[in-house]
């Protein structure tokens, strides 16, 4: 797949939108973690209200045919590289947990000993996970175009990383987790800020206060300083500093939040849910996490207005993958599919919808009734919200059914910031900036997403056909336009469509990097 040359897209923007031609916009990307479509009140959520995210949609454009990846690392790798995760090794990652192991040996280890062991481990990992010098990464696109870049939250692909690797990505400023094992806890004793430890008050646990999967612990268990509040404060501080000291250049801010990834943990229950009798404690905590995400979106938007940046900032909101259920329901279980049901996914009686989390006691129906959830190539695992807002440039309350995916963001960013880097044209993604401006543009004829536990992957085309290849050799075909719940496997009725999409799958699965 090739994209239109960036210079042509930019000239289109100059002709279509004078404001963008004379003043390049700030860019904010909010990347939620495990947020399913059904958790937003915009898409039918009845328990949790999300007015700030809903407002982004009311004032901007919604993508109704947007797809991410099956779980955390492949999504971030695809986002940061602009490539689909069928590429050989794209979704691979270094093993997490080493920093937790080191921290558990404190105070036996001195700070000097800790650093020496850490540096030795990183040197070994660096040799195995080295980024090729020629590889263009997301933040570099903005940085090389004169933008100031900043990342907050789960750094890199979310797994083990380090300062030199984060700066190699092109980030001028960052605050977050180097290790995804620590990011499963919300009370780290420290975060990393530009290569140095940012120590947090009252958080004593090496595992960042990670709680059980059932989420039964008391509110606030794990520590005193909640990581997401730190990220919010750091982002607000970054924007204020930028207004004061860097107003000569635009910025690109990427917030890869932990919310609402489990295990569920919150520093306090939101007042909307604290006294509800129909929710368990862990369901109350999960609802409060989603509510906090929405509140933080509101705080960021208000700060942009306070600083006078709102009119010249484009805000993207999306999620890395579909819904996941980390909360215990009233039956005393996690409303998720057991292993047997998951492994039977390729042979199940699909008319009975065995694989649906909504039938497993999920009071939120966070998957919006779609099949399966995170770690699955079914729509409940990969179809996610994408909302984009920029006053005066993007028409309010509009929708597009354009086939769009996670790896389209890099070329879209390139169009926005005025990049002339020729390496953008080798990426798998397509810029959807013209679509944001209400213009026609080149669209994918198909997209590829690597599968999860039972699938090898899926190919979805722009006519709404979805081909799924399973690890046991089974193949399925769905017409998403007729039924996006994937209730009817129609491969026997349309063998020619399956043959065409399988050829694409065979070409792209474990394909070389362009």
Buried (B, 14 or more C-beta within 10 A) or exposed (E): BEBBEBEEBBEBBEEBBEBBBEEBBBBBBBBBBBBBBBBBBBBEBEBBBBBBBBBBBBBBBBBBBBBBBBBBBBBBBBBBBBBBBBBEEBBBBBEBBBBBEBBEEEEEBEEEEBEEBBEEBBEEBBEEBEBEEEBBBBBBBBBBBEBBBBBBBBBBBBBBBBBEBBBBBBBBBBBBBBBBBBBBBBBBBBBBBEEEEBEBEEBEBBBBBBBBBBBBBEBBBBBEBBBBBBBBEBBBEBBEEBBEEEEEEBBBBBBBBBBBBBBBBBBEBBEBBEEEEEBBBBBBBBBBBBBBBBBBBBBBBEBBEEBEBBBBBBBBBBBBBBBBBBBBBEEEEBBBBEEEBBBBBBEBEBEEBBBBBBBBBBBBBBBBBBBBBBBBBBBBBBBBBBBBBBBEBBEEEBEBBBBBBBBBBBBBBBBBBBBEEEBBBBBBBBBBBBBBBEEEBBBBEBBBBBBBBBBBBBBBBBEBBBBBBBBEEBBBBBBBEEEBBBBBBBBEEBEEBBEBBBEBBEEBBEBEEE
